[in-house]
Amino acid sequence: MADKNMVPPANLNGISRPGRGMAAVKPKNFKGTLLRLWNLTKGHRRGLGWILLLSALASGASILSPYITGNVINAIKDGDPITVVLIMLIALYAGEWLVKFLQQFFMASIGQRVIHHIRLTLFEKIKTLPLSFFDRHQHGELMSRLTNDVDNISTTISNSLTLLLTYGFTIIGILTMMLCLSPLLTLVALAGVVLIFFLTKVVTKHTRQLFSAQQKNLGILNGQIEEGISGLSVVKAFCREEEMEREFEEKNEKLCRVSIRALIWSGYLMPLMNVINNLCYVAVAVFSGALYVAGKISGLGLITSFLLYVRQFTRPFVEIANIYNNFQTAVAGAERIFEILDKTPEPEDKKDALPLTHPRGDVVMDHVWFGYTPEKPVLKDISLSIPAGTQVAVVGPTGSGKTTVINLLTRFYDVTGGSITLDGHDLRDYRMQDLRRVFGVVLQDTSLFASSVRDNIAYGQSGAAMEQIKEAARTAGADAFIERLPRSYDTVLEQGGAELSQGERQLLTIARAVLTNAPIMILDEATSSVDTVTEQKIRRAMLKICQGRTSFIIAHRLSTIRDSDLIVLIEDGTIAEMGTHEELIQLGGRYAMMYKTQTGSADI
Ligand SMILES: Nc1ncnc2c1ncn2[C@@H]1O[C@H](COP(=O)(O)OP(=O)(O)OP(=O)(O)O)[C@@H](O)[C@H]1O
């Protein structure tokens, strides 16, 4: 069965364990979401028609075989030949196998095509979402939507749907056959089914809660395991091993207790159901015997057929209850996926958006206001005029809004008040892709990809020749360490750069920016975590790539930016001081104080 919690059906008179895997998450709008899922199968309706037909045929064997078996008994009793009936029976089972195979064949291909489509649409959508969306959602949660939720839908479509259809047809078919054979005996059999149905309902309500609690506790425990492993060095450094173990044990114990209760409850119902099923079987046997003796029913064959039907009748009900829960979980997952698909993407380019290829680089910020959330403005009325070719350093205490300025320039976010212009036009008037290409960026986040060093440097310039890549690495001062790597530029960064030092990663991202040869450079915290020798290297590289270009440098080490044409000190979202290094030192304000603290007064 699809759900990971499910255990294989225990074969107790064909009844699978009830209540197991009942930790279904209820969707908010079951019908609406199901309808949207249905709409996704648009190109596969004919295949689904086949599946429906095959499901009806597949249930045919369960429906017909007891009847044929009854006829075999009748034939033996009457002394008639049974070869033809036996051949029919064998043909029926062979046919069932073929039909089920074809059913699986259609379902697998349709199911996987639909899932392929969902995955692709979802991934395409994520790429268009504004960064503000990711601020509001944990990465882990998004990952879970892309993997677990899609997985759930996949297994449900592939497995549960065919079973649901087949069981549905089986119930209708068996009920019809039983009614045709003997309405009275059918009533007796139905009484047992109704009893089992209600009993299952009562107990599963309880087990569902217990399994939900088990899932929740499992999640908590997994979280602790993940935290423990990823933060192990911190745990060791602060000697917190014992506390960690104690916490783990508490959560482990809780999970253990709730799991035991869940299993006991789900196990408790099974034997009871078995008893009811057997009692029902006995009741039908006694009744049919009495009816036979009274001459109310025709023959032994009918009794045999009927008893076989009773044996098969209860199973589809219990299975459908389980499948329904899987469906609910899958539909709830689909709901979460549709939630992402319904999000507003980044604003599209205006119809008459301007192309931008070789800007001069005049940047003007005019009374700019911005906040990540409406209630907390981060930049407050910032006005700045930067002529083309100026090297601007943005400095200020942690959290003052420096990176936010960069986020607005690259249009990762849009201003909430005022405007930013480039060469006289509002940033929002340009084509987004053109605008982003204008910037060569080295961000705080030194993200590298699990590909070769060469591909990482050429990330923004995929057609670059090897010589250009090496030249960029030389300019960034990254060539020396790259040459020392086992396969030099072809070394694959299997762990996405985690195998390099922070400084090396920064040098690579600088080389990447160099290669773009973009007209405007943005360097955020490029020297924050490297030794002084590397810092000097980076500083030289930065000066080189900033030459003749409008450039924005954010650095905590003020020595790096003292030669900048303009230093802007941001404090609490406003410009506190602005000028050249000398001017600001002369001013003797906050900048002068920060510089003094960092370098010792001698250097001033
Ligand atoms: N994605 C975000 N969502 C909500 N608030 C944010 C987000 N990014 C930053 N902030 C908040 O905006 C303020 C300015 O952040 P910003 O990153 O611009 O500071 P900074 O000056 O670059 O700091 P640092 O020097 O530490 O990098 C901070 O209070 C921060 O908490």
The ligand as a MOL file (V3000), in Angstrom:
LIG
                    3D

  0  0  0     0  0            999 V3000
M  V30 BEGIN CTAB
M  V30 COUNTS 31 33 0 0 0
M  V30 BEGIN ATOM
M  V30 1 N 14.4710 38.5050 4.0120 0
M  V30 2 C 14.2080 39.2780 5.0540 0
M  V30 3 N 12.9970 39.2650 5.6340 0
M  V30 4 C 12.7180 40.0350 6.6970 0
M  V30 5 N 13.6090 40.8570 7.2680 0
M  V30 6 C 14.8290 40.9090 6.7310 0
M  V30 7 C 15.2050 40.1080 5.6040 0
M  V30 8 N 16.4980 40.3820 5.2890 0
M  V30 9 C 16.9010 41.2790 6.1870 0
M  V30 10 N 15.9230 41.6140 7.0560 0
M  V30 11 C 16.0040 42.5960 8.1410 0
M  V30 12 O 16.3050 43.8460 7.5540 0
M  V30 13 C 17.2590 44.5430 8.3280 0
M  V30 14 C 18.4440 44.9300 7.4350 0
M  V30 15 O 19.0760 43.7560 6.9750 0
M  V30 16 P 20.3410 43.7950 6.0120 0
M  V30 17 O 20.6310 42.4020 5.6250 0
M  V30 18 O 20.1080 44.7980 4.9360 0
M  V30 19 O 21.4370 44.3140 7.0110 0
M  V30 20 P 22.9870 44.5140 6.7770 0
M  V30 21 O 23.2640 45.9390 7.0940 0
M  V30 22 O 23.3900 44.0330 5.4370 0
M  V30 23 O 23.5490 43.5600 7.9130 0
M  V30 24 P 24.9030 42.7000 7.9540 0
M  V30 25 O 26.0150 43.6620 8.0430 0
M  V30 26 O 24.7700 41.9030 9.2060 0
M  V30 27 O 24.9080 41.8670 6.7260 0
M  V30 28 C 17.6380 43.6260 9.4800 0
M  V30 29 O 16.9130 44.0650 10.6050 0
M  V30 30 C 17.1580 42.2670 9.0630 0
M  V30 31 O 16.7260 41.5400 10.1650 0
M  V30 END ATOM
M  V30 BEGIN BOND
M  V30 1 1 1 2
M  V30 2 1 2 3
M  V30 3 2 2 7
M  V30 4 2 3 4
M  V30 5 1 4 5
M  V30 6 2 5 6
M  V30 7 1 6 7
M  V30 8 1 6 10
M  V30 9 1 7 8
M  V30 10 2 8 9
M  V30 11 1 9 10
M  V30 12 1 10 11
M  V30 13 1 11 12
M  V30 14 1 11 30
M  V30 15 1 12 13
M  V30 16 1 13 14
M  V30 17 1 13 28
M  V30 18 1 14 15
M  V30 19 1 15 16
M  V30 20 2 16 17
M  V30 21 1 16 18
M  V30 22 1 16 19
M  V30 23 1 19 20
M  V30 24 2 20 21
M  V30 25 1 20 22
M  V30 26 1 20 23
M  V30 27 1 23 24
M  V30 28 2 24 25
M  V30 29 1 24 26
M  V30 30 1 24 27
M  V30 31 1 28 29
M  V30 32 1 28 30
M  V30 33 1 30 31
M  V30 END BOND
M  V30 END CTAB
M  END
